[in-house]
Amino acid sequence: MDMKNLPQNATLLAPAHQHGFLRVLFSSDAGYANIDILSVENWLNKHASYNPVEQLFQARKLLANQPDNIFKTQLQDPSFLIECLQFAELLKIYDIALESLPRDTAEEAALAEILNILCSLHTKADDLIQHCNQVESIDENVYVMPTRYPAATDILVKRLCEKGAVFLDQQDQQPQIEFYHAINIRQEAESCAQYILRHHINAESCVIMLSDPNLLPYIKQTFKHYQIPFTILHENARDVSILITAKLLTYYLNPTNENLFAVLNSDFMKHPYLPQLIEYIQLFDADIQKAFHHIRKQDLMSELINKHDKERLDRLEACAEEARQEVVSKLNLILQANTYDTLLRAVYDQIYSILQNDQRQLEKLQKLFQNVYPQLHQPEDLLFFIHYLHTLSSSVNPDAYQGAFITDLARPLPPRSYLFVMGCTQANYPGFPSQKGFFDEAYVSKIAFPSMEERYQKHLYQTEAVMKDCQHLILSYSQGDFSGKGQEAALEIELFSQKKSVPYPLFSEFNKNLLKPNIHPATAKQLFVKNGMMHGSISSLERYISCPFSYFLKYGLNIREPLDNTFSSNRIGTLAHFVLETLVEKYGKQYANTKPEEIRQLIHTELTKAGNIYTAQQNVFEILEERLFRSLISMMDILKDMEQHTSYQPAACEYPFEYSMILGKHMTLTVKGIIDRLDVCDDLIRIIDYKSSRKNLSETKVFAAQQLQLLTYALIAQDTFQKKPGGAYYISLKTENIQADAGKMKRRPVEYVPFDKSDYEEQKIKVHRLDGWTFETDGQLMDDDGRHIKGFRMNKNEEISIRKVYDIDVLRALVKQMYAVITSRIQDGQFDLTPAQNACQFCPYHAICRYHGLTHEKEPLVEPDDTLYRKGGKGHAELES
């Protein structure tokens, strides 16, 4: 009988997932108003009420008397018990004798023992079998949908049909078949949507059956984009109420900070300062039950924690305290519960305050608590219940049924005109549900269980019957995944279609989107120019060159970068600067002779102050202290040797400046900053910039305005102190790795010369040489043995030769010209998305940036000529030091 010819007052038995679809189908015809749609289980036992939680606890209690069972650890795992209970029900449905269970191995014997005990429990299967056997004949109008049923239900359907239920005919409409392939699942989803639109198909006449569950998010995204209405029949999701309950009960049993964070991250409550609360507890190992005043009690001012850090930490503590008070008031209602009844009520009240508009979830939770409450007697029972909560999953039922229906192979739907079967690869089609876990195919092959071949053939027959019950069948699969691994169509689908797949027609239009977020010059001047003057730091202007858009976000829109309240290891560089500054100011040129004990005390004092704040990182501070101490002691040997071979004397450390440059008739640039160290020798001055790692001053980057800082320092020092710059250099404070060769071969005479300690010391000095530009030709004053500055060398006549010497006056003009170009571009509103190499790697605005292309090679802003190089140096414009 066709489903369309059902009589009045008929009862239609169908899987639960089809009920919504069938009601929509019948609601369009008034003649079907009196048809009752039920699942097979509900029809057999309409008034039965099952308590799966009680059954699980009963199973746990019964199996607790099996201490010698090799699965004794798993017996406290709800997932294992559920798997055993489900298989015990299958044994009852298939009427498999317990004596026939395999016992060839210790594992099989233990499983047989467990199943023997579990089969003694009265379960849902017992009631279904009993009620099915009690039905002598079916005289009423009971009809069964021709579709796929779970294995246990399928047995019941057979028995009901033997007693008079009518199994509706499966239609074979000989559909028109089309078979396509796409490059990947994203393109497959896009092609499906375009097919529907291109053929002007009404979405109400479409069913989309997914072989590959990974297709679902792409189908959702694509259909929303093309505004095709759809209904997802089944989508797994975790109930928020179950999730919060599990985390609250876990925290009740074990109120640690780790479990607290799990609660706070679970939508337990809404408060704007919850992130600050979590951060504060993590940073300072705080107790949420005690008021937060850790920061107020500490003297924070030190070299590692400045005024701005203090203000930021004060704000963090104030926000965290505000959130703490509200969180504690809610948590204590749960923590102070002295009975399980009070505990469950407190948890329910808390979740009710969050989900009071979601009656379905609240009713489900209330029923769950009612079922479990009689089972809770000991903390172990509550812990078992928590583990059970983690096994629960639920499907999101559609609020309304409209448009195309999206389902999967396990949940086929009654026919519509168009059926799309997608993801038909060898790995996914026909989606046969083989036995897995402890009771896998190898296990069931030893008992009177339907064979795998029998079950497979039936599954394939049911799947193909669904595909024949439509007018248009569109099959598709993707030829590869996103990792580039190839995929092939399932053999079964090729045999069914009896044709080769063709490319899925996909139409696309690509318009190159050149992102140029430039602004009007008048707006740019309002943002960056005040009274004909621009202010900033040299590093900010270098940032403009590195990425103009990042500069605009930070200095134009004043978008705040994410605050980092942690103690980053980057601050160790600041502490190294402080130690050297202190020693140089105290001992002058003899600073490198400082006793190790004094160096350690300086480091220890500052790190102790920071450690008193960041109490949760005490172990980290101990490690940092030792690492920095060893690094500085090693560096002092190198600095000591350097100071012995230079005529320059330390003159100033951490020298602050504010320097103005007139760049044009209507533009003055003022920059601020701090110079790490200034050395002098008669009328000469030298700049040294401390770095935490090796850095090279490159001509390419200098004239592309990517390395302006060091050279600008030289110009500032010249104008401020009225002394000629001798050079400007970087020095790395990092303990660099050195190549430890065993020796070398000499040519004349040919012999092997092993390296000794002096060779390693020489290599150590070499990798820590100063790196920068020199402006004076008298290298003897700067480095009298040519070993401590890159580009210096002592010749056979014991004279110091310098590879390249730069003319400071020519350089001044070039630097001013580059600053003029930069300020002109900023005033003109040029903020193109043209990041340099590595500009995006640590950019704080990466999440809001729309640029995801390749990095850009920065062009030089000026073109220097040979006048840049002074006589006395051996270099020329094509050479790099």
C-alpha positions in Angstrom: 0.0 0.0 0.0 1.2 3.5 -0.8 1.6 5.8 2.1 -0.8 8.3 0.4 -3.6 5.8 0.6 -3.6 5.4 4.4 -7.2 5.1 5.8 -8.6 7.4 8.5 -7.6 6.8 12.1 -4.6 4.7 11.0 -1.5 4.3 13.2 1.8 4.7 11.4 4.9 3.3 13.0 8.0 5.1 12.0 11.4 5.9 13.5 11.4 8.9 15.8 13.6 11.0 13.4 10.9 10.9 10.7 8.0 12.1 12.9 8.5 15.8 12.2 8.9 15.2 8.5 5.7 13.1 8.3 3.6 15.6 10.3 4.7 18.3 7.8 3.8 16.0 4.9 0.4 15.0 6.4 -0.5 18.6 7.5 -0.7 19.6 3.9 -3.7 17.3 3.4 -6.7 17.5 5.7 -7.5 13.8 5.0 -4.5 12.8 7.1 -5.5 14.7 10.2 -6.4 11.6 12.3 -3.3 9.6 11.5 -1.4 8.7 14.7 2.4 8.6 14.2 4.4 6.6 16.8 7.7 4.8 17.1 7.5 1.0 17.3 8.7 1.1 20.9 6.1 3.6 22.0 3.3 1.7 20.3 4.2 -1.5 22.0 4.5 0.1 25.5 2.8 3.5 25.5 2.7 3.9 29.3 6.2 2.6 30.2 8.6 5.0 31.9 12.2 4.0 32.0 14.9 5.3 34.3 18.2 4.7 32.6 20.1 6.3 35.5 18.6 3.9 38.0 19.4 1.0 35.7 23.0 2.1 35.4 23.4 2.4 39.1 21.9 -1.0 39.6 24.3 -2.5 37.1 27.2 -0.8 39.0 26.0 -2.2 42.3 25.6 -5.7 41.0 29.0 -5.7 39.4 30.7 -4.3 42.5 30.7 -7.8 43.9 33.2 -8.9 41.2 36.5 -7.8 42.6 38.5 -10.4 40.7 37.1 -9.5 37.3 39.8 -8.2 35.0 37.6 -5.3 34.0 37.2 -4.1 37.6 38.6 -0.7 36.7 36.2 -0.3 33.8 33.3 -1.3 36.0 33.3 2.2 37.5 33.2 3.8 34.0 29.6 4.6 32.9 30.7 4.3 29.2 31.8 0.7 29.7 28.6 -0.2 31.6 26.4 1.4 29.0 28.1 -0.5 26.2 27.6 -3.8 28.2 23.9 -3.0 28.9 23.2 -2.2 25.3 24.8 -5.5 24.2 22.8 -7.4 26.9 19.6 -6.0 25.4 20.7 -7.2 21.9 21.2 -10.7 23.4 17.6 -10.6 24.6 16.2 -9.3 21.4 18.1 -11.9 19.3 17.3 -14.6 21.9 20.9 -15.6 22.2 21.6 -18.1 25.0 24.1 -16.8 27.6 25.7 -20.3 27.6 26.8 -19.7 24.0 28.9 -16.6 24.9 32.6 -17.2 24.1 35.0 -17.9 26.9 38.1 -18.8 25.0 40.2 -16.0 26.6 40.3 -14.4 30.0 38.8 -11.2 28.5 35.9 -13.2 26.9 35.3 -15.1 30.1 35.2 -11.8 32.1 32.7 -10.3 29.6 30.5 -13.3 29.7 30.4 -13.1 33.5 29.4 -9.4 33.3 26.7 -10.1 30.7 25.3 -12.9 32.8 24.8 -10.5 35.6 23.4 -7.7 33.5 20.9 -9.9 31.7 19.3 -10.5 35.1 18.3 -6.9 35.2 14.8 -6.0 34.0 15.3 -3.7 31.0 13.4 -2.0 28.3 14.1 -4.9 26.0 12.3 -7.3 28.4 9.1 -5.1 28.3 9.2 -4.7 24.5 9.6 -8.5 23.9 6.9 -9.2 26.4 4.4 -6.8 24.9 5.3 -8.0 21.4 4.6 -11.6 22.4 1.3 -10.6 24.0 0.1 -9.2 20.7 -1.8 -12.2 19.2 -3.0 -10.4 16.1 -3.3 -6.9 14.9 -6.8 -6.1 13.6 -6.5 -2.3 13.8 -5.0 -0.2 11.0 -1.3 -0.4 11.9 1.1 0.4 9.2 4.9 0.3 9.2 7.1 2.8 7.3 9.5 1.0 4.9 12.8 2.4 6.1 15.9 1.4 8.0 15.5 0.5 11.7 18.1 -0.2 14.4 18.9 -3.9 14.7 16.8 -4.5 17.8 13.8 -2.6 16.4 14.0 -4.4 13.1 13.4 -7.7 14.9 10.2 -6.3 16.5 9.0 -4.9 13.2 9.3 -8.4 11.7 7.3 -9.9 14.5 4.6 -7.2 14.2 4.3 -7.7 10.5 3.8 -11.4 11.0 0.9 -10.6 13.4 -0.9 -8.4 10.9 0.8 -5.0 10.7 1.1 -3.7 7.2 4.6 -3.0 5.9 4.1 -0.2 3.3 5.5 -0.7 -0.1 8.9 0.7 -1.0 8.5 2.6 -4.3 10.9 2.0 -7.2 10.5 5.0 -9.4 13.6 4.3 -11.6 15.0 7.8 -10.9 17.0 9.8 -13.3 20.6 9.5 -12.0 23.3 12.1 -12.2 26.8 11.3 -10.8 29.3 14.1 -10.0 32.6 14.7 -8.4 34.1 17.8 -6.8 37.6 18.8 -5.7 36.8 18.9 -2.0 33.8 18.9 0.3 33.5 22.7 0.3 33.2 22.7 -3.5 30.7 19.8 -3.3 28.5 21.8 -0.9 28.7 24.8 -3.1 27.9 22.8 -6.3 24.8 21.3 -4.6 23.4 24.7 -3.7 24.1 26.0 -7.2 22.4 22.9 -8.8 19.2 23.7 -6.8 19.2 27.3 -7.9 20.3 26.6 -11.5 17.5 24.1 -12.0 14.9 26.3 -10.2 14.2 23.5 -7.8 11.8 24.2 -4.9 13.7 23.5 -1.7 10.6 21.8 -0.3 11.0 19.0 -2.8 14.6 18.2 -1.8 16.2 15.7 0.6 19.9 15.9 1.1 21.5 12.7 2.6 25.1 13.0 3.8 27.4 10.1 3.8 30.2 12.2 5.2 29.3 14.0 8.5 32.1 16.6 7.8 29.9 18.0 5.0 27.3 19.4 7.4 28.9 22.7 8.4 29.7 23.5 4.8 26.2 22.7 3.7 24.8 25.0 6.4 27.2 27.8 5.5 26.6 27.5 1.8 22.8 27.3 2.0 22.7 30.3 4.3 24.9 32.2 1.8 22.5 31.3 -1.1 19.4 31.8 1.1 18.1 28.3 0.5 15.8 27.3 3.3 16.7 24.1 5.0 16.1 21.9 8.1 18.7 19.8 9.7 17.1 16.6 10.9 19.7 15.6 13.5 22.6 17.6 14.9 24.6 16.4 17.9 25.2 19.0 20.7 25.9 19.1 24.4 23.1 20.5 26.5 24.4 23.6 28.3 22.5 22.5 31.4 24.3 19.1 31.5 27.7 20.7 30.9 27.3 23.2 33.7 25.9 20.5 36.1 28.9 18.3 35.5 31.4 21.1 36.2 29.5 22.4 39.3 29.3 19.0 40.8 33.0 18.4 40.0 33.9 21.6 41.8 31.7 20.6 44.7 33.7 17.4 45.2 37.1 19.0 44.6 37.1 22.8 44.8 40.5 23.4 43.1 41.3 26.4 40.9 41.4 24.1 37.8 37.8 23.0 38.4 36.9 26.6 39.3 38.1 27.7 35.9 36.1 25.0 34.2 33.0 26.3 35.9 33.7 29.9 35.0 34.2 29.0 31.4 31.0 27.1 31.1 28.5 30.0 31.0 27.9 29.4 34.7 27.1 33.1 35.0 27.4 36.3 32.9 29.7 39.0 34.2 31.9 41.4 32.2 34.9 40.8 34.4 35.0 37.0 34.5 38.1 37.0 32.2 39.9 39.3 34.6 38.9 37.1 37.5 40.4 34.0 35.9 43.5 35.9 34.9 44.0 37.3 38.4 43.7 33.9 40.1 46.1 32.4 37.6 48.7 35.1 37.9 48.7 35.4 41.7 47.5 32.0 42.8 44.7 33.7 44.6 42.0 32.0 46.8 38.6 33.0 45.5 37.1 32.8 49.0 39.4 35.6 50.2 39.2 39.3 49.2 41.7 40.4 46.6 44.1 43.0 47.9 47.4 41.4 46.9 48.5 44.2 44.6 47.5 47.0 47.1 49.7 45.4 49.8 52.8 45.2 47.7 55.5 47.8 46.9 55.5 47.3 43.2 57.9 50.0 42.0 61.0 48.3 40.6 63.0 48.1 37.4 60.7 45.3 36.2 57.4 46.8 37.2 56.9 50.4 36.3 54.2 53.0 37.0 52.1 51.9 34.1 52.3 48.2 35.1 51.2 49.2 38.6 48.1 51.1 37.3 47.3 48.2 35.0 47.5 45.6 37.9 45.4 47.8 40.1 42.7 47.9 37.5 42.9 44.1 37.1 42.6 43.6 40.8 39.6 45.9 41.1 37.8 44.2 38.2 38.6 40.7 39.6 37.4 41.6 43.0 34.0 42.9 41.7 33.5 39.6 39.8 34.8 37.5 42.7 32.1 38.8 45.1 29.3 37.8 42.7 30.8 34.4 41.8 31.4 33.5 45.5 27.8 34.4 46.4 26.6 31.8 43.9 29.2 29.2 44.4 28.7 29.1 48.2 25.1 28.1 47.8 26.4 24.9 46.2 29.6 24.4 48.3 27.6 24.8 51.6 25.1 22.1 50.7 25.2 19.4 53.3 22.8 16.9 51.6 22.5 15.7 48.1 19.0 17.0 48.0 20.2 20.5 48.9 23.0 20.2 46.4 20.9 19.2 43.4 18.4 21.9 44.3 21.1 24.5 44.5 22.6 23.4 41.1 19.1 23.4 39.5 18.3 26.9 40.9 21.6 28.2 39.4 20.9 26.7 36.0 17.3 27.9 36.1 18.6 31.5 36.5 20.6 31.0 33.3 18.2 29.0 31.2 14.8 30.1 32.5 13.6 30.6 28.9 14.6 27.1 27.8 11.8 25.0 29.2 12.9 21.9 27.4 16.4 21.8 28.9 15.0 22.6 32.4 12.4 19.8 32.2 15.1 17.3 31.0 17.4 18.3 33.9 14.7 18.2 36.4 13.7 14.6 35.4 17.4 13.6 35.4 17.8 14.9 39.0 14.6 13.1 40.1 16.0 9.9 38.7 19.4 10.1 40.2 18.6 11.5 43.6 17.6 8.1 45.1 20.9 6.6 43.9 23.2 9.1 45.7 24.5 8.0 49.0 28.3 8.4 49.0 30.7 10.8 47.2 31.6 7.8 45.0 28.0 7.8 43.7 28.2 11.5 42.9 31.5 11.0 41.1 30.0 8.1 39.1 27.0 10.4 38.2 29.4 13.1 37.0 31.2 10.6 34.7 27.7 9.6 33.4 26.9 13.2 32.6 30.0 13.4 30.4 28.6 10.5 28.3 25.4 12.2 27.6 24.8 13.9 24.2 21.6 15.2 22.7 20.4 16.1 19.3 19.1 19.6 18.5 15.5 19.2 17.3 14.4 21.6 14.6 12.1 24.4 15.8 10.3 24.4 12.5 10.4 22.1 9.4 10.9 24.0 6.2 12.9 23.9 3.0 15.3 21.1 2.1 15.7 18.4 4.7 19.3 17.5 5.5 19.8 14.0 7.1 22.4 11.2 7.0 22.6 7.6 5.9 21.5 6.3 9.3 18.3 8.4 9.3 16.7 8.1 5.8 13.5 10.1 5.1 10.4 9.3 3.0 10.7 10.2 -0.7 10.7 13.7 -2.2 11.2 14.5 -5.9 14.9 15.3 -5.5 17.4 13.3 -3.5 21.0 14.4 -3.1 23.4 11.8 -1.7 26.6 13.5 -0.9 30.1 12.4 0.2 29.9 9.0 -1.5 33.6 8.1 -1.0 34.9 4.6 -0.2 35.5 5.7 3.4 31.9 6.9 4.0 29.4 5.1 1.8 27.3 3.1 2.5 27.9 3.9 6.1 27.5 0.3 7.4 27.5 0.3 11.2 29.8 -2.5 12.1 30.1 -3.8 15.6 32.9 -2.0 17.5 34.3 -1.8 21.0 34.5 -4.8 23.3 31.8 -6.6 21.3 33.2 -6.1 17.9 32.7 -8.2 14.8 35.3 -10.7 15.9 33.4 -11.2 19.1 29.8 -11.5 17.6 31.1 -13.9 15.0 31.4 -16.5 17.8 27.7 -16.4 18.8 24.4 -16.7 17.0 24.5 -13.1 15.9 23.5 -12.2 12.4 26.6 -12.4 10.2 28.3 -9.3 9.1 27.6 -10.2 5.4 23.9 -10.6 6.1 23.7 -7.3 8.0 25.8 -5.5 5.4 23.7 -6.7 2.5 20.5 -5.7 4.3 21.9 -2.3 5.0 23.0 -1.8 1.4 19.6 -3.0 0.2 17.8 -0.5 2.5 20.0 2.4 1.4 19.6 1.7 -2.3 15.8 1.3 -1.8 15.7 4.8 -0.4 17.7 6.1 -3.4 15.3 4.5 -5.8 12.2 6.1 -4.2 12.6 9.5 -5.9 12.3 11.0 -9.3 15.8 12.7 -9.5 18.8 11.2 -7.8 22.0 13.3 -7.7 25.1 11.4 -6.4 28.4 13.2 -5.6 31.7 12.8 -3.8 34.9 14.8 -3.4 38.2 13.6 -5.0 40.4 14.9 -2.1 40.5 16.3 1.4 41.9 19.5 2.6 45.3 17.9 3.3 45.6 17.0 -0.4 45.0 13.3 0.1 43.1 11.7 -2.7 39.7 10.0 -2.4 37.7 7.7 -4.7 34.1 7.0 -5.1 32.7 3.9 -3.3 32.5 0.8 -5.5 28.9 0.3 -4.4 27.9 3.8 -5.7 29.6 3.2 -9.0 27.8 -0.1 -9.5 24.5 1.5 -8.5 24.8 4.4 -10.8 26.2 2.4 -13.7 28.1 5.5 -15.0 31.3 7.4 -14.4 31.2 10.6 -12.5 31.7 13.9 -14.2 32.9 17.2 -12.7 30.2 19.0 -10.7 29.5 22.3 -12.6 30.5 25.1 -10.4 30.3 28.8 -11.4 32.4 31.3 -9.6 33.4 34.9 -10.0 36.6 36.3 -8.6 37.2 40.0 -8.2 40.6 40.9 -6.9 40.1 42.9 -3.8 42.9 45.4 -3.4 42.6 46.6 0.2 43.8 50.2 0.3 42.4 51.6 3.6 43.7 55.1 2.8 42.0 58.2 4.3 41.6 61.7 3.1 44.7 63.9 3.7 42.7 66.4 5.7 41.6 63.6 8.1 45.1 62.3 8.3 46.4 65.7 9.3 43.8 66.0 12.0 44.8 62.6 13.4 48.6 62.9 13.2 49.6 66.6 12.9 49.2 69.3 15.6 50.2 72.8 14.8 52.5 71.7 12.0 54.3 69.2 14.2 54.3 65.4 14.4 55.2 63.5 17.6 56.2 60.0 18.1 59.0 57.5 18.6 61.5 56.2 16.1 60.2 52.7 16.5 56.6 53.9 15.7 57.8 55.3 12.4 59.7 52.1 11.7 56.3 50.4 12.4 54.7 52.5 9.7 57.2 51.2 7.2 56.8 47.7 8.4 53.0 47.9 8.1 51.2 51.2 7.4 47.8 49.8 8.4 49.1 48.6 11.7 50.5 52.1 12.4 47.1 53.6 11.5 45.2 51.2 13.9 47.6 51.9 16.8 48.4 55.6 16.5 45.5 56.9 14.3 42.5 55.0 15.8 44.2 54.5 19.2 43.0 50.9 19.3 44.5 49.4 22.4 46.6 46.3 22.1 45.7 43.3 24.3 47.1 43.9 27.8 49.7 41.4 29.0 49.5 41.3 32.8 51.8 38.3 33.0 55.5 38.4 33.7 56.9 37.8 30.3 60.5 36.5 29.9 61.0 39.4 27.6 61.4 41.6 30.6 64.7 39.8 31.4 66.2 42.0 28.7 65.1 45.0 30.7 66.7 43.6 33.8 70.0 43.0 31.9 69.9 46.7 30.8 69.4 47.8 34.4 72.3 45.7 35.7 74.7 47.1 33.1 73.4 50.6 33.6 73.9 50.4 37.4 77.4 49.0 37.1 78.6 51.5 34.5 77.3 54.4 36.5 79.0 53.1 39.6 82.3 51.9 38.3 82.7 53.6 34.9 85.0 51.8 32.5 85.9 49.2 35.2 82.3 47.9 35.4 83.3 44.7 33.7 85.5 43.9 36.8 82.5 43.8 39.1 82.4 40.8 41.4 79.9 38.0 40.5 78.3 38.3 44.0 77.3 41.9 43.4 75.9 41.1 40.0 73.8 38.2 41.5 72.6 40.5 44.3 71.3 43.1 41.7 69.5 40.4 39.8 68.1 38.7 42.9 66.8 42.0 44.4 64.8 42.9 41.4 63.5 39.4 40.7 62.5 39.1 44.3 60.3 42.2 44.0 58.6 40.8 40.9 58.3 37.3 42.6 56.5 38.8 45.5 53.8 40.0 43.0 53.7 37.0 40.7 53.6 34.4 43.4 52.5 31.6 41.1 55.7 31.8 39.2 58.3 31.4 42.0 60.0 28.5 40.3 60.2 30.5 37.0 61.9 33.3 38.8 64.5 31.0 40.3 65.3 29.7 36.8 65.4 33.2 35.3 67.8 34.4 38.0 70.2 31.6 37.3 70.0 32.0 33.5 70.5 35.7 33.6 73.4 35.5 36.1 75.3 33.0 34.0 74.6 35.0 30.8 75.9 38.2 32.3 79.0 36.6 33.9 79.9 35.2 30.5 79.2 38.5 28.8 81.4 40.4 31.4 84.5 38.5 30.2 83.8 39.7 26.6 83.0 43.3 27.7 86.1 43.4 29.9 88.3 42.4 26.9 86.5 45.0 24.7 87.0 47.8 27.2 90.7 47.0 27.4 91.1 47.6 23.7 89.2 50.8 23.2 90.0 54.4 24.2 86.3 55.2 24.6 85.0 55.8 28.1 81.3 55.4 29.2 79.7 58.8 29.5 75.9 58.1 30.0 73.5 55.3 30.3 69.7 55.3 29.6 70.0 58.8 28.2 66.5 60.3 27.5 66.0 62.7 24.7 63.4 64.7 22.8 64.7 65.8 19.4 63.1 67.9 16.7 63.9 67.8 13.0 62.6 70.5 10.6 61.6 68.4 7.5 59.9 71.1 5.5 58.4 74.5 5.4 55.3 73.4 7.3 56.5 70.2 9.1 58.6 69.5 12.2 59.0 66.0 13.5 59.7 65.5 17.3 60.9 62.1 18.4 61.4 60.8 22.0 63.4 57.9 23.3 66.2 56.6 25.4 69.7 55.8 24.3 71.1 52.8 26.1 74.7 53.9 26.3 77.0 56.8 25.1 80.8 56.5 25.2 83.2 59.4 24.5 86.8 59.8 23.5 88.1 63.4 23.3 85.8 65.0 20.7 84.3 61.7 19.5 81.1 60.0 20.8 80.0 56.4 20.3 76.5 54.9 20.6 75.9 51.4 21.9 72.4 49.8 21.8 71.9 46.7 23.9 69.9 43.9 22.3 68.6 40.6 23.6 69.9 38.8 20.5 72.3 39.4 17.6 71.2 42.1 15.2 72.7 43.3 12.0 72.6 46.9 10.7 71.8 46.4 7.0 72.1 49.0 4.3 69.1 47.5 2.5 66.9 47.9 5.6 68.3 51.3 6.6 67.5 52.9 3.3 64.1 51.3 3.2 63.6 53.1 6.6 63.3 49.8 8.5 66.3 50.4 10.7 66.4 54.2 11.5 66.8 54.0 15.2 70.5 53.5 15.7 71.6 56.0 13.1 69.1 58.6 14.4 70.7 58.2 17.8 74.1 59.1 16.3 72.7 62.3 14.8 71.0 63.2 18.1 74.2 62.5 20.1 76.2 64.7 17.7 73.8 67.7 18.0 73.3 67.3 21.8 76.9 66.8 22.9 78.6 68.6 20.0 80.9 65.7 19.4 81.6 63.8 16.2 80.0 60.3 16.1 82.7 57.7 15.9 80.2 54.9 15.4 76.9 53.4 16.3 76.6 49.7 17.2 74.4 47.0 18.5 75.7 44.6 21.1 73.9 41.3 21.9 73.6 40.4 25.6 72.5 36.9 24.6 75.0 34.0 25.3 75.4 33.0 21.6 76.2 29.5 20.5 79.8 29.1 19.3 81.1 26.4 16.9 83.3 24.0 18.9 85.5 22.6 16.3 88.1 20.0 17.3 90.8 21.6 15.2 91.9 22.7 11.8 94.3 21.7 9.0 97.3 23.9 8.1 98.5 24.1 4.5 102.1 24.8 5.0 103.4 22.6 6.4 100.4 20.3 6.1 99.4 19.4 9.6 96.5 19.1 11.9 96.3 21.7 14.7 94.0 20.9 17.6 92.0 23.8 19.1 92.7 24.8 22.7 90.8 27.0 25.1 92.3 30.2 23.7 90.8 29.3 20.3 87.3 28.9 21.8 87.7 32.2 23.7 88.6 33.9 20.4 85.5 32.4 18.8 83.4 33.6 21.7 84.6 37.2 21.2 84.0 36.9 17.4 80.3 36.0 17.8 79.7 38.8 20.3 81.3 41.6 18.2 79.7 45.0 18.0 77.7 45.3 14.8 76.9 48.7 13.3 78.3 51.6 11.2 81.6 53.4 11.7 82.0 57.1 10.9 85.6 57.8 11.8 88.6 56.4 10.0 90.8 56.1 13.1 90.0 52.5 14.1 92.8 52.4 16.6 90.8 54.5 19.1 87.7 52.3 18.7 89.3 48.8 18.7 93.1 48.7 18.8 93.3 45.0 18.0 90.4 44.8 15.5 88.7 41.8 17.2 85.6 43.4 18.8 83.8 45.3 16.0 82.5 43.6 12.9 84.3 45.0 9.9 87.5 45.8 11.8 90.7 43.9 11.1 94.4 44.2 12.1 96.7 43.8 9.1 100.3 42.5 9.0 101.6 45.9 9.9 99.4 45.9 13.1 97.3 48.7 11.6 93.5 48.7 12.0 91.7 48.6 8.7 87.9 49.2 8.5 85.9 47.6 5.8 83.5 50.5 5.4 83.4 54.1 6.9 80.3 56.2 6.4 80.1 60.0 6.1 77.9 61.3 8.9 77.0 64.5 7.1 75.8 62.7 4.0 74.0 60.2 6.2 72.2 63.1 8.0 70.8 64.4 4.8 69.6 60.9 3.8 68.0 60.2 7.2 66.1 63.5 7.1 65.0 62.8 3.6 63.6 59.4 4.7 61.8 61.0 7.6 60.3 63.5 5.3 59.0 60.8 3.0 57.5 58.9 5.9 55.7 62.0 7.4 54.5 63.0 4.0 52.9 59.6 3.4 51.3 59.7 6.8 49.9 63.2 6.1 48.6 62.1 2.7 46.7 59.2 4.4 48.6 56.4 2.8 47.9 53.3 5.0 48.1 50.4 2.5 48.0 46.8 3.7 51.6 46.1 2.7 53.2 44.3 5.6 56.9 43.5 5.4 58.3 40.1 6.1 57.6 39.0 9.7 55.4 42.0 10.3 52.3 39.8 10.8 54.0 37.3 13.0 53.6 39.1 16.3 51.1 41.8 15.2 48.4 42.3 17.9 45.9 43.3 15.3 46.1 40.1 13.3 42.6 39.0 14.3 40.9 42.1 12.9 43.1 42.5 9.8 41.6 41.5 6.5 44.9 41.0 4.7 46.1 37.4 4.3 48.4 37.7 1.3 52.1 37.6 0.8 54.5 39.9 2.5 56.0 42.8 0.6 59.6 43.6 -0.2 60.2 47.2 1.0 61.7 49.5 -1.6 64.4 52.0 -0.6 63.1 55.5 0.2 66.4 57.1 -0.9 69.2 56.1 -3.3 72.6 56.8 -1.8 75.7 57.2 -3.9 79.4 56.8 -3.3 79.6 60.1 -1.4 78.1 58.2 1.6 81.5 56.4 2.1 84.6 58.1 3.5 88.1 57.5 2.3 89.9 55.2 4.7 87.3 52.5 4.5 87.8 49.6 2.2 84.1 49.2 1.2 82.0 50.7 -1.5 78.3 50.9 -2.3 77.9 47.3 -3.4 79.4 45.8 -0.3 77.6 44.9 3.0 79.5 44.7 6.3 
